């Protein structure tokens, strides 16, 4: 089951208070970016936030689950209605998640 357009639009709206967030469709599901870093995935109408020490401390008890088969466990966020809490979690996560490694340029022949 793929994520509904309404659900991803709701999530994007919920985190719109965080500067530098965007969403990109990938493999039928979505990646949530904050300042160029992947901080969360939205798969099958569920929000999975990358696990960080700060996020764990902020959330308290967390449920971890893989976003898709074979994926590393992420924080499964059931309460997506609390906009302020969700925005703060995304901010905390973005501070701790490293920037992606730069892609290597192909060698010239």
C-alpha positions as CSV (number, residue, x, y, z in Angstrom):
1,X,0.0,0.0,0.0
2,X,1.4,3.4,-1.0
3,X,1.0,6.6,0.9
4,X,-2.1,8.6,0.1
5,X,-1.5,12.1,-1.3
6,X,-3.7,13.5,1.4
7,X,-1.6,12.0,4.1
8,X,1.7,13.3,2.8
9,X,0.2,16.8,2.3
10,X,-1.0,16.7,5.9
11,X,2.5,15.7,7.2
12,X,4.2,18.4,5.1
13,X,1.7,21.0,6.4
14,X,2.3,19.8,10.0
15,X,6.1,20.4,9.8
16,X,5.8,23.6,7.7
17,X,6.9,25.5,10.8
18,X,10.4,24.1,10.5
19,X,12.6,26.1,8.2
20,X,14.2,24.3,5.3
21,X,11.8,21.3,5.1
22,X,10.8,19.6,1.8
23,X,9.4,16.4,0.6
24,X,10.5,14.2,-2.3
25,X,8.8,11.2,-3.8
26,X,11.0,8.1,-3.8
27,X,10.1,4.6,-5.0
28,X,6.4,5.3,-4.5
29,X,6.9,6.6,-1.0
30,X,8.3,9.9,0.4
31,X,11.5,11.2,2.1
32,X,11.2,14.3,4.3
33,X,14.3,16.6,4.1
34,X,15.4,19.3,6.5
35,X,18.2,21.6,5.2
36,X,19.3,18.9,2.7
37,X,19.3,16.0,5.2
38,X,16.8,13.1,5.2
39,X,15.2,13.2,8.6
40,X,12.1,11.1,8.0
41,X,10.3,8.7,5.7
42,X,6.6,8.4,5.0
43,X,5.6,4.9,4.0
44,X,2.2,3.3,3.9
45,X,0.6,6.4,5.6
46,X,3.0,6.2,8.5
47,X,5.7,8.6,9.7
48,X,9.2,7.2,10.4
49,X,11.7,9.6,11.9
50,X,15.4,8.8,11.9
51,X,16.5,7.7,15.3
52,X,18.8,10.1,17.2
53,X,19.8,10.4,20.9
54,X,18.2,13.8,21.1
55,X,15.0,12.5,19.5
56,X,14.8,9.6,21.9
57,X,15.3,11.9,24.9
58,X,12.6,14.3,23.6
59,X,10.1,11.6,22.9
60,X,10.6,9.4,26.0
61,X,9.1,6.0,25.2
62,X,9.5,5.3,21.5
63,X,8.3,2.6,19.2
64,X,10.8,1.6,16.6
65,X,10.0,-0.1,13.3
66,X,11.5,-0.3,9.9
67,X,9.9,1.9,7.3
68,X,10.1,-0.9,4.7
69,X,11.4,-4.5,4.7
70,X,15.1,-4.5,5.2
71,X,15.3,-0.9,6.5
72,X,17.0,0.1,9.7
73,X,14.5,0.8,12.5
74,X,13.2,4.3,12.9
75,X,11.0,6.1,15.4
76,X,7.4,5.3,14.4
77,X,5.4,8.4,15.2
78,X,1.8,7.6,15.9
79,X,0.7,11.1,17.0
80,X,1.1,13.2,13.9
81,X,-1.6,15.6,15.1
82,X,0.6,17.5,17.6
83,X,2.2,20.0,15.2
84,X,4.5,21.7,17.8
85,X,5.8,18.4,19.1
86,X,6.4,17.1,15.5
87,X,8.2,20.3,14.5
88,X,10.4,20.1,17.5
89,X,11.3,16.5,16.8
90,X,12.2,17.3,13.2
91,X,14.4,20.2,14.4
92,X,16.2,18.0,16.9
93,X,16.6,15.2,14.4
94,X,18.0,17.6,11.7
95,X,20.7,18.9,14.2
96,X,22.0,15.3,14.8
97,X,21.6,13.7,11.3
98,X,24.8,14.2,9.2
99,X,24.7,15.7,5.8
100,X,24.7,13.2,3.0
101,X,28.1,12.3,1.5
102,X,28.8,14.2,-1.7
103,X,28.4,12.2,-4.8
104,X,31.6,11.4,-6.7
105,X,31.9,12.9,-10.1
106,X,32.4,10.3,-12.9
107,X,36.0,10.0,-14.1
108,X,36.7,11.6,-17.4
109,X,37.7,9.2,-20.1
